[in-house]
């Protein structure tokens, strides 16, 4: 299993979208964890592109809640 933790500092730049999508395809990435996206939500088509057509799950969480989320898995 391969994954990426990406501190994106905003994903408004299409070059970042293309880079992540290409990386997912080329390196057969299993998951991407995005932080500091600057967004509360993303349209499904953007997430689909970032994930190179793979399934995705979007959570907009604040750090204190992440501890509970990780503990539940």
Phi, psi and omega per residue, in radians:
X1 nan 2.269 3.084
X2 -2.061 2.500 3.120
X3 -2.515 2.889 3.121
X4 -2.248 2.319 2.929
X5 -1.893 2.019 -2.972
X6 -2.116 2.038 3.013
X7 -1.551 1.698 -2.906
X8 -1.459 -0.385 -3.075
X9 0.877 0.735 -3.135
X10 1.744 2.428 3.121
X11 -2.048 0.628 3.119
X12 -1.365 -0.314 -3.091
X13 -1.475 2.083 -3.124
X14 -1.100 -0.448 3.105
X15 -1.099 -0.616 3.088
X16 -1.170 -0.691 3.107
X17 -1.048 -0.858 -3.109
X18 -1.107 -0.742 -3.141
X19 -1.027 -0.865 -3.134
X20 -1.107 -0.767 3.139
X21 -1.077 -0.800 3.113
X22 -1.106 -0.711 3.142
X23 -1.111 -0.734 3.112
X24 -1.034 -0.773 -3.132
X25 -1.183 -0.895 -3.021
X26 -1.189 -0.674 -3.063
X27 -1.759 0.071 -3.131
X28 0.886 0.958 -3.118
X29 -1.239 2.362 -3.138
X30 -1.529 -0.558 -3.139
X31 -2.672 2.711 3.036
X32 -2.236 2.259 3.030
X33 -1.938 2.007 -3.103
X34 -1.745 2.410 3.042
X35 -2.276 2.746 3.141
X36 0.881 0.860 -3.135
X37 -1.306 -0.369 -3.078
X38 1.330 0.210 -3.094
X39 -2.242 2.555 3.009
X40 -1.534 -0.408 -3.079
X41 -2.715 2.753 3.052
X42 -2.256 2.467 2.998
X43 -1.125 2.577 -3.119
X44 -0.965 -0.643 -3.089
X45 -1.149 -0.542 3.100
X46 -1.240 -0.803 3.110
X47 -1.100 -0.662 3.105
X48 -1.078 -0.728 3.105
X49 -1.157 -0.750 3.132
X50 -1.071 -0.624 -3.093
X51 -1.557 0.124 3.122
X52 0.971 0.674 3.083
X53 1.484 -0.035 3.117
X54 -1.412 2.940 3.086
X55 -1.108 2.613 3.114
X56 -2.457 2.774 3.081
X57 -2.394 2.167 -3.101
X58 -1.912 2.209 3.027
X59 -2.254 2.221 3.012
X60 -1.784 1.763 -3.076
X61 -2.195 2.718 3.061
X62 -1.764 2.533 -2.993
X63 -0.751 -0.892 -3.094
X64 -0.974 -0.530 3.138
X65 -1.382 -0.363 -3.132
X66 -1.117 -0.620 3.129
X67 -1.026 -0.779 3.118
X68 -1.150 -0.686 -3.133
X69 -1.124 -0.826 -3.137
X70 -1.127 -0.711 -3.135
X71 -1.104 -0.494 -3.113
X72 -1.315 -0.266 3.107
X73 -1.589 nan nan
